């Protein structure tokens, strides 16, 4: 995995729309999708219904877990501030 250089990027709206449609068709609230990017194309590789982001969070110093917890709290309409990572 040392050759993979993850980085945060903006997803074009047309790709976002396709992702949301796919998740709806698969009846998923969450998934990790893998893409390969070229200079001009987004190439869809796979959808992982239980995607693992721990390695990505560590390598990019991002806070994906807390974002997911916040999403789940909103989904459950949870107002309990004690519900944390």
Secondary structure by P-SEA (a helix, b strand, c coil): ccccbbbbbbbcaaaaaaaaaaaaaacccbbbbbbbbcccccccccccccccaaaaaaaacccaaaaaaaaaaaaaccccccccc
